Amino acid sequence: MPSRRHFLLTSAALAAGVLPTAPAQAAPVRPRPFGRYGSPAARLTPFTLYVDPHGRGDFTTVQAAVNAATGTGRTLVLAPGTYRETVTVDASRTDMTWLGASADPRDVVIVFDNAAGTQKPDGSGTYGTSGSATVSVQADGFTAHRITFANDWLRADHPDISGTQAVALKVLGDRSAFSRCRFLGHQDTLYADSRVLSAFPRQYFAQCYVEGDVDFVFGRATAVFEDCRFHTLNRTDLTAAPYGFVFAPSTARANPRGYLVTRSRVTSEAPDGFYKLARPWVPSSDTTAHPMLTVRDTWLGPGIDAAAPYTNMRDAYPWQDQRFAEYHNTGPGAVVTVPENRPQLTRTEARTATREEYLGDWTPRRVR
């Protein structure tokens, strides 16, 4: 059986029109590692830094480049390669941009393998869910283009660890945009959250690919997912449904905008009906949370349980009391067989369930 590390970097072929379908491993060494984005000898701007694991840039690790990129408006160009490290962008490094130098996000991979239950090297305890993140972005105005964020921790390799949450990316800042990126993991792959309960950061994911099993898109940000693909994994450690849940929003009650999924696809390699579309997360740190998820104009594959696509995380907070809704979805997982289990927006309500309404006065910058 191939290792999970190999599996993550060569995982599921992507949908046509979403991302290229070339092999997922990092590319071999190239003579022009930074492509059309210049080089240390010919920088795009004076504020551009170049990262290459083979030593042809300013730095060989992403974290070293982030540490050097003080101030605001810095750009990091990442050459093709596998960057096995954890990376933190603190709140002071605003308006930072990361550019994968290849046309294929499979070529630029940032990956590590911490889980919530992994012991820290200094013996001070375990990482916890937030600490497990391969990449953590705290700054506002962060943009990433054509990069793979992965956590290749595998349950089967660590039967002694019960804290199986393993985050690939945790993003907390306002005006955070990801285009043509991939997010790979199992449980809690993509953590779209906020720095504090009273903040309602806006995040935008366009033409991205996310895979996992349990709650693999979760958090309390206002997040728009447009033209994305969500892929549910098979599980050999379970014998019955459900295998997991795609979304687990924890939207603050005061926030009028939670997660919006539009013009996207939900696919699966698990048996038909073995996944729930969502369950509400009301964390102990905010028992007043009122999770919000709208899925519209999206194709739901047969992996989603059409009869009962939503379930409770805790019975004290039933999903029926949350802000879950759908509109004009298609596919076998969208067939309405039990109407009370498939809350639908009205046409009037759907007019406010748009990217423009969710992002307000912010228009994400398009990176080419």
Salt bridges, closest charged atoms under 4 A:
ASP52 OD2 - ARG56 NE 2.85
ASP58 OD1 - ARG43 NH2 2.79
ASP90 OD2 - ARG93 NH1 2.65
ASP95 OD1 - ARG175 NH1 3.04
ASP107 OD2 - ARG30 NH2 2.88
ASP113 OD2 - ARG5 NH2 3.84
ASP113 OD2 - ARG84 NH2 3.55
ASP140 OD1 - ARG195 NH1 3.16
ASP152 OD2 - ARG5 NE 2.98
ASP152 OD1 - ARG84 NH2 2.95
ASP174 OD2 - ARG202 NH2 2.83
ASP213 OD1 - ARG155 NH2 2.80
ASP213 OD2 - HIS186 ND1 2.78
ASP215 OD2 - ARG279 NH2 2.80
GLU226 OE2 - ARG263 NH1 3.41
GLU226 OE1 - ARG355 NH1 3.07
ASP227 OD2 - ARG263 NH2 2.98
ASP237 OD2 - ARG235 NH2 2.74
GLU269 OE1 - HIS231 NE2 2.94
ASP297 OD2 - ARG296 NE 2.67
ASP305 OD2 - LYS276 NZ 2.86
GLU326 OE1 - ARG342 NH2 2.83
GLU356 OE2 - ARG355 NH2 3.04
GLU357 OE1 - ARG257 NH2 3.68
ASP361 OD1 - ARG202 NH1 2.79
